Amino acid sequence: MTRLGVLMDPIGSINIKKDSTFTMLLAARARHWEVLYFEQADLFLRDGRPWARMRGLEVRDDPDDWFDLAPPQTRPLEELDILLMRKDPPVDLEYFATTYILERAEAAGVLVANRPASLRDVNEKLYTAWFPQCCVPTLVSRDPVRLREFIVEQQDAILKPLYSMGGSSIFRVRLDDPNTSVILESLTDLGRTSVMAQRFIPEIRDGDKRILLIDGEPVPYALARIPPAGETRGNLAVGGRGVGVELTERDRWICAQVAPALREKGLYFVGLDVIGDYLTEVNVTSPTCIRELDREYGLDIAGELMDCLQGKLHDR
């Protein structure tokens, strides 16, 4: 029997109607895998060996009663076959420390998805710089003067922090916006913190597409997250409306540009954000939108991922 460990945020606080990690756990149990649950605080490293306070987990697709946990046991991570790293951002120093512990588990033979070193290496905003042919004009800087020059050059820009999620602290800044100075001061912490500026893409009105890839292969449909009235962000967390769309030729071309690097880095499950014809983010920490696409198109994305990971395990 395959033994799957899952490191995630508290399972009692999730919304199972849209939680992708929960869908993965349902898929694992459908395959009769043993599932062991733990959180960041349960991890520790002793004399180079990674351990965790684990609890056996049962899940069911019931919004009123979706899980049961067995009594905790402290066990070495090397007892696992596969470990899902599904802790949501922020990607902070504690997140980095967690990836080092998981890297020791990987060295002991555990298949960790996604690869811990790559989670440290791939910033979800900055990594678009490796694929400039897929992107709009982009600047990363902490210098308010340079950022202001970029806004003047583009006339309409999006500014965002490098380590946030869910549309947090994203600003649209137009030429001669009277709030430009305070936005730049706040986002850069008076020039102490780097941010990303991208040319505004008007096709956001048609949605910010989330394209899911399993070992570099795209799911044939994306979830276009359409902004509510008066909003420039399509994130579901800020009220965006999700609509399923078929991938375009341009979408598939972008996926083909990115896929080899994802495979090389052991990034088995990734969500690309595409607005219009342009890549805007490469989401590697805990990509979502499985449940929405499964419901709309009758897919089993999490099942495909579990089969992929088991195949990787057997190929070793």
C-alpha positions as CSV (number, residue, x, y, z in Angstrom):
1,M,0.0,0.0,0.0
2,T,1.3,3.5,-0.9
3,R,1.8,5.6,2.2
4,L,1.1,9.3,1.5
5,G,2.0,12.2,3.8
6,V,0.4,15.6,3.5
7,L,1.7,18.8,5.0
8,M,-1.0,21.4,4.8
9,D,-2.8,24.2,6.7
10,P,-5.2,23.0,9.4
11,I,-7.7,20.7,7.7
12,G,-10.5,21.9,10.0
13,S,-10.4,25.4,8.5
14,I,-10.5,24.5,4.8
15,N,-13.5,25.0,2.4
16,I,-13.8,21.6,0.8
17,K,-16.0,22.9,-2.1
18,K,-12.9,24.6,-3.6
19,D,-9.9,23.1,-1.8
20,S,-7.5,21.3,-4.2
21,T,-5.5,19.6,-1.4
22,F,-8.7,18.0,-0.1
23,T,-9.4,16.7,-3.6
24,M,-6.0,15.1,-3.7
25,L,-6.7,13.4,-0.4
26,L,-10.0,12.0,-1.8
27,A,-8.1,10.7,-4.8
28,A,-5.5,9.1,-2.6
29,R,-8.1,7.3,-0.4
30,A,-10.0,6.2,-3.6
31,R,-6.8,4.3,-4.4
32,H,-6.7,2.8,-0.9
33,W,-3.6,4.6,0.0
34,E,-2.8,5.3,3.7
35,V,-2.8,9.0,4.4
36,L,-0.9,10.7,7.2
37,Y,-1.5,14.3,8.1
38,F,0.7,16.9,9.7
39,E,1.2,20.6,9.9
40,Q,4.4,22.8,9.9
41,A,4.5,22.8,13.7
42,D,4.6,19.0,13.7
43,L,7.9,18.8,11.8
44,F,11.3,18.5,13.4
45,L,14.9,17.6,12.5
46,R,17.0,15.5,14.9
47,D,20.6,14.8,14.1
48,G,19.9,15.2,10.4
49,R,16.9,12.9,10.3
50,P,13.5,14.4,9.6
51,W,10.5,13.5,11.8
52,A,6.9,14.6,12.2
53,R,4.0,14.2,14.6
54,M,1.6,12.5,12.2
55,R,-2.0,11.5,12.4
56,G,-3.8,9.0,10.3
57,L,-6.5,10.8,8.2
58,E,-9.8,9.7,6.8
59,V,-11.6,12.1,4.4
60,R,-15.1,12.2,2.8
61,D,-16.8,14.6,0.5
62,D,-19.3,15.9,3.1
63,P,-19.3,19.7,3.9
64,D,-20.6,19.0,7.4
65,D,-18.2,16.2,8.4
66,W,-15.2,15.9,6.1
67,F,-12.4,14.3,8.1
68,D,-11.4,12.1,11.0
69,L,-7.9,12.1,12.6
70,A,-6.3,9.2,14.5
71,P,-4.3,9.7,17.6
72,P,-0.8,11.3,16.9
73,Q,2.3,9.2,16.5
74,T,5.9,10.6,16.1
75,R,7.4,8.9,13.1
76,P,10.3,9.5,10.7
77,L,9.4,11.0,7.3
78,E,11.4,8.3,5.6
79,E,8.5,5.9,6.3
80,L,6.4,7.7,3.7
81,D,6.4,6.9,0.0
82,I,5.0,10.2,-1.2
83,L,4.8,13.6,0.6
84,L,2.5,16.4,-0.6
85,M,3.9,19.8,0.4
86,R,0.6,21.9,0.3
87,K,1.3,24.7,2.8
88,D,-0.1,27.9,1.5
89,P,2.1,31.0,1.3
90,P,3.4,33.3,2.7
91,V,6.8,32.0,1.6
92,D,8.7,33.3,4.6
93,L,11.7,32.1,6.6
94,E,9.6,29.4,8.4
95,Y,8.5,28.1,5.0
96,F,12.1,27.9,3.9
97,A,13.0,26.0,7.1
98,T,10.3,23.6,6.3
99,T,11.6,22.9,2.8
100,Y,15.1,22.1,4.3
101,I,13.5,19.5,6.5
102,L,11.5,18.1,3.6
103,E,14.7,18.0,1.5
104,R,16.2,15.6,4.1
105,A,13.1,13.4,3.6
106,E,13.7,13.5,-0.2
107,A,17.4,12.5,0.4
108,A,16.0,9.5,2.4
109,G,14.0,8.3,-0.6
110,V,10.6,10.1,-0.2
111,L,9.0,11.5,-3.3
112,V,8.2,15.1,-2.3
113,A,5.8,17.0,-4.5
114,N,6.7,19.7,-5.2
115,R,10.5,19.3,-4.9
116,P,11.6,21.3,-1.7
117,A,14.7,22.9,-3.3
118,S,12.6,24.1,-6.2
119,L,9.9,25.6,-3.9
120,R,12.8,27.8,-2.5
121,D,14.2,28.5,-5.9
122,V,11.0,29.4,-7.8
123,N,9.4,32.6,-6.7
124,E,5.9,32.6,-8.2
125,K,6.3,36.1,-9.5
126,L,10.0,36.4,-10.3
127,Y,10.2,33.0,-12.1
128,T,8.4,34.5,-15.1
129,A,11.7,36.2,-15.9
130,W,13.0,32.8,-17.1
131,F,10.4,33.0,-19.9
132,P,10.5,36.7,-21.2
133,Q,9.1,35.6,-24.6
134,C,5.8,34.8,-22.8
135,C,5.5,38.0,-20.8
136,V,4.6,41.7,-21.1
137,P,7.2,44.3,-20.2
138,T,8.1,43.7,-16.6
139,L,10.3,45.4,-14.0
140,V,11.4,44.1,-10.6
141,S,12.9,46.8,-8.4
142,R,12.9,48.5,-5.0
143,D,13.7,51.9,-6.4
144,P,10.6,54.1,-6.4
145,V,12.2,56.4,-9.1
146,R,12.8,53.5,-11.4
147,L,9.3,52.1,-10.8
148,R,7.8,55.5,-11.5
149,E,9.8,55.7,-14.8
150,F,8.3,52.3,-15.8
151,I,4.8,53.6,-15.0
152,V,5.4,56.6,-17.2
153,E,6.8,54.4,-20.0
154,Q,3.9,51.9,-19.9
155,Q,1.2,54.5,-18.9
156,D,-0.8,51.8,-17.2
157,A,0.8,49.2,-14.9
158,I,0.2,46.6,-12.3
159,L,2.3,46.6,-9.2
160,K,2.5,43.7,-6.7
161,P,4.6,42.3,-3.9
162,L,6.8,39.3,-4.6
163,Y,5.6,37.1,-1.7
164,S,1.9,37.4,-1.4
165,M,-1.1,35.4,-2.7
166,G,-4.8,35.7,-3.5
167,G,-4.5,39.1,-5.0
168,S,-3.2,40.8,-1.8
169,S,-1.7,44.3,-2.2
170,I,-2.0,44.4,-6.0
171,F,-2.3,47.9,-7.4
172,R,-3.2,49.2,-10.8
173,V,-1.4,52.6,-11.4
174,R,-2.1,54.8,-14.4
175,L,0.0,57.7,-15.6
176,D,-0.5,60.8,-13.4
177,D,-2.3,58.8,-10.7
178,P,-2.3,61.1,-7.7
179,N,-1.7,58.1,-5.4
180,T,1.4,56.9,-7.2
181,S,3.9,58.2,-4.5
182,V,2.1,56.6,-1.6
183,I,1.6,53.3,-3.4
184,L,5.3,53.1,-4.2
185,E,6.3,54.1,-0.7
186,S,4.0,51.5,0.8
187,L,4.8,48.6,-1.5
188,T,8.6,49.1,-1.4
189,D,8.6,50.1,2.3
190,L,10.4,53.3,1.4
191,G,12.8,51.6,-1.0
192,R,13.6,48.6,1.2
193,T,11.5,45.9,-0.5
194,S,11.5,44.8,-4.1
195,V,8.2,44.6,-6.0
196,M,7.1,43.6,-9.5
197,A,5.6,46.0,-12.1
198,Q,4.0,44.7,-15.2
199,R,2.3,46.5,-18.1
200,F,-1.4,46.4,-17.5
201,I,-3.2,43.7,-19.7
202,P,-6.7,44.9,-20.6
203,E,-7.7,41.4,-21.5
204,I,-8.1,40.9,-17.7
205,R,-11.8,41.7,-18.4
206,D,-12.0,38.2,-20.0
207,G,-10.4,36.6,-17.0
208,D,-7.1,35.7,-15.4
209,K,-6.7,32.1,-16.6
210,R,-5.4,29.4,-14.2
211,I,-3.8,26.6,-16.3
212,L,-2.9,23.5,-14.3
213,L,0.0,21.3,-15.4
214,I,0.8,17.8,-14.2
215,D,4.5,17.0,-14.8
216,G,4.5,19.7,-17.5
217,E,1.4,18.4,-19.3
218,P,-1.5,20.9,-19.2
219,V,-5.1,20.1,-18.3
220,P,-7.0,20.9,-21.5
221,Y,-9.2,23.4,-19.8
222,A,-8.4,26.5,-17.6
223,L,-10.4,28.4,-15.0
224,A,-10.8,32.0,-16.2
225,R,-11.2,34.1,-13.0
226,I,-13.2,37.2,-14.1
227,P,-13.0,40.3,-12.0
228,P,-16.2,41.7,-10.4
229,A,-17.4,45.1,-11.5
230,G,-15.0,47.9,-10.6
231,E,-12.1,45.5,-9.8
232,T,-8.9,44.8,-11.8
233,R,-8.1,41.5,-9.9
234,G,-9.7,38.3,-10.9
235,N,-8.6,36.2,-7.9
236,L,-11.4,34.1,-6.4
237,A,-10.3,35.3,-3.0
238,V,-11.4,38.8,-3.8
239,G,-14.7,38.0,-5.5
240,G,-13.7,36.9,-8.9
241,R,-16.0,34.6,-10.8
242,G,-14.6,31.3,-12.2
243,V,-15.5,30.3,-15.7
244,G,-14.1,27.2,-17.5
245,V,-12.5,27.8,-20.9
246,E,-10.7,25.6,-23.4
247,L,-7.0,26.2,-23.8
248,T,-6.0,28.3,-26.8
249,E,-3.1,27.7,-29.1
250,R,-1.2,30.5,-27.4
251,D,-2.0,28.9,-24.0
252,R,-0.5,25.6,-25.2
253,W,2.5,27.4,-26.6
254,I,3.2,29.1,-23.2
255,C,2.9,25.7,-21.5
256,A,5.4,24.2,-23.9
257,Q,7.8,27.0,-23.2
258,V,7.6,26.5,-19.4
259,A,7.2,22.7,-19.2
260,P,10.8,21.5,-19.7
261,A,12.0,23.7,-16.8
262,L,9.2,22.5,-14.5
263,R,10.0,18.8,-15.2
264,E,13.7,19.4,-14.6
265,K,12.9,21.0,-11.3
266,G,10.6,18.3,-10.0
267,L,7.6,20.7,-10.0
268,Y,4.9,18.0,-10.6
269,F,1.8,20.2,-10.0
270,V,1.9,23.8,-11.2
271,G,-0.6,26.5,-12.0
272,L,0.3,29.1,-14.7
273,D,-1.6,32.4,-14.6
274,V,-2.2,33.7,-18.1
275,I,-4.0,37.0,-19.0
276,G,-4.8,37.4,-22.6
277,D,-1.7,36.1,-24.4
278,Y,0.7,36.6,-21.6
279,L,2.2,34.6,-18.7
280,T,2.0,36.6,-15.4
281,E,2.8,34.1,-12.6
282,V,4.1,30.5,-12.1
283,N,2.3,29.1,-9.0
284,V,4.2,26.2,-7.4
285,T,3.4,26.3,-3.7
286,S,-0.2,25.1,-3.5
287,P,-2.0,25.8,-6.8
288,T,-5.8,25.6,-6.7
289,C,-8.8,25.4,-9.1
290,I,-9.0,21.6,-9.3
291,R,-12.5,21.3,-7.9
292,E,-14.0,24.0,-10.2
293,L,-12.6,22.4,-13.3
294,D,-13.5,18.9,-12.2
295,R,-17.1,19.9,-11.7
296,E,-17.5,21.8,-14.9
297,Y,-15.8,19.3,-17.2
298,G,-16.2,15.9,-15.4
299,L,-12.4,15.6,-14.9
300,D,-10.4,13.9,-12.3
301,I,-7.3,16.1,-12.1
302,A,-6.2,15.0,-8.6
303,G,-6.6,11.4,-9.7
304,E,-4.3,12.1,-12.7
305,L,-1.8,13.7,-10.3
306,M,-1.8,10.7,-7.9
307,D,-1.3,8.3,-10.8
308,C,1.6,10.5,-12.1
309,L,3.3,10.5,-8.7
310,Q,2.8,6.8,-8.2
311,G,4.4,6.3,-11.7
312,K,7.3,8.4,-10.7
313,L,7.7,6.3,-7.5
314,H,7.8,3.0,-9.5
315,D,10.2,4.4,-12.1
316,R,12.9,5.0,-9.5
